[in-house]
Amino acid sequence: MPRRTIQEFRAERAVGQARVLETDHLGIKRFFRLDTAAYEDGPLPGRTKELLGLVASSVLRCNDCIDYHLEQCVAQGWTRQEIEDALNVALVVGGSIVIPHLRHAALSLDELLEEKDGGG
């Protein structure tokens, strides 16, 4: 399967997200609010929570989640070195099964940082 670019990820996510948010289901609405609240500032800054979300997503092997949290981490100012250090934690915790997702994260991070630096 060819790798989806960050732009393709964003477009597909936007369409799906809009459709899900149209629902009138209370449980779905509550879960989405809970998810949003989990990343808000609290005893831990939201910025740190996004890095934690990236590590958890990597261990859980969800490339869509990895892309989402990478985008948030870059937007919130984490450096390549800091993000790679966090991804190392995911690799150690998750083991070799995380390697394909680490490769995906590396390519996505390249795209996001190039875009941030004005190259895309």
C-alpha positions in Angstrom: 0.0 0.0 0.0 1.5 3.4 -0.9 2.2 5.8 1.9 -0.3 8.6 2.3 1.1 12.1 2.5 0.3 14.5 5.3 -1.9 16.5 3.0 -3.8 13.4 2.0 -4.1 12.4 5.7 -5.5 15.9 6.5 -8.0 15.8 3.7 -9.3 12.3 4.5 -9.4 13.0 8.2 -11.4 16.3 7.7 -14.0 14.5 5.7 -14.4 11.7 8.1 -14.3 14.0 11.2 -17.0 16.2 9.7 -19.2 13.2 9.1 -18.7 11.8 12.6 -19.4 15.2 14.2 -22.8 15.3 12.4 -24.0 12.4 14.6 -26.6 13.0 17.2 -25.3 10.1 19.3 -24.7 11.2 22.9 -22.0 8.6 23.6 -20.0 9.6 20.5 -20.3 13.3 21.4 -19.2 12.6 25.0 -16.2 10.5 23.9 -15.0 13.2 21.5 -15.3 15.8 24.3 -13.4 13.5 26.7 -10.7 13.1 24.0 -10.4 16.9 23.6 -10.3 17.5 27.3 -7.5 14.9 27.8 -5.1 17.1 25.8 -6.0 20.4 27.5 -3.6 22.0 30.0 -3.9 20.6 33.5 -1.2 19.4 35.9 0.6 18.5 32.7 0.7 21.0 29.9 -1.3 20.1 26.8 2.0 20.3 24.9 3.4 17.4 26.9 0.2 15.5 26.6 0.5 15.6 22.8 4.0 14.0 23.1 2.5 11.3 25.4 -0.2 10.8 22.8 2.4 10.3 20.1 4.2 7.6 22.2 0.9 5.8 23.0 -0.1 5.9 19.3 3.2 4.5 18.3 3.0 1.6 20.8 -0.6 1.0 19.7 0.6 1.0 16.0 -1.9 3.5 14.7 -0.4 5.5 11.8 -3.3 7.9 11.6 -2.9 8.7 15.3 0.8 9.0 14.8 0.3 11.6 12.1 -2.2 13.5 14.1 0.0 13.7 17.2 3.1 14.5 15.1 1.3 17.4 13.6 0.2 18.6 17.0 3.7 18.2 18.4 5.4 20.1 15.6 2.7 22.9 15.9 3.4 23.1 19.6 7.2 23.5 19.1 8.7 20.2 19.8 12.0 19.8 18.0 13.0 16.9 15.8 15.4 15.7 18.5 12.7 15.8 21.2 10.2 14.0 19.1 12.8 11.3 18.1 13.6 10.9 21.8 10.0 10.3 22.6 9.7 7.8 19.6 12.7 6.0 21.1 10.6 5.5 24.3 7.8 4.1 22.1 10.2 1.7 20.4 11.6 0.5 23.7 8.2 0.0 25.2 6.6 -1.5 22.1 9.5 -3.5 20.8 10.4 -4.4 17.2 6.8 -4.5 16.1 6.8 -0.7 16.4 9.6 -0.4 13.7 7.3 0.0 10.7 5.4 2.7 12.5 8.6 4.4 13.5 9.5 4.5 9.8 6.1 6.0 9.0 6.6 8.6 11.8 10.1 9.5 10.5 8.7 10.2 7.0 5.7 12.1 8.3 8.0 14.2 10.6 10.2 15.1 7.6 7.1 16.4 5.8 5.8 18.3 8.7 9.1 20.0 9.5 9.7 20.8 5.8 6.3 22.4 5.7 6.9 24.3 8.9 10.2 25.6 7.6 8.5 26.9 4.5 9.4 24.1 2.1 5.9 22.8 1.5 
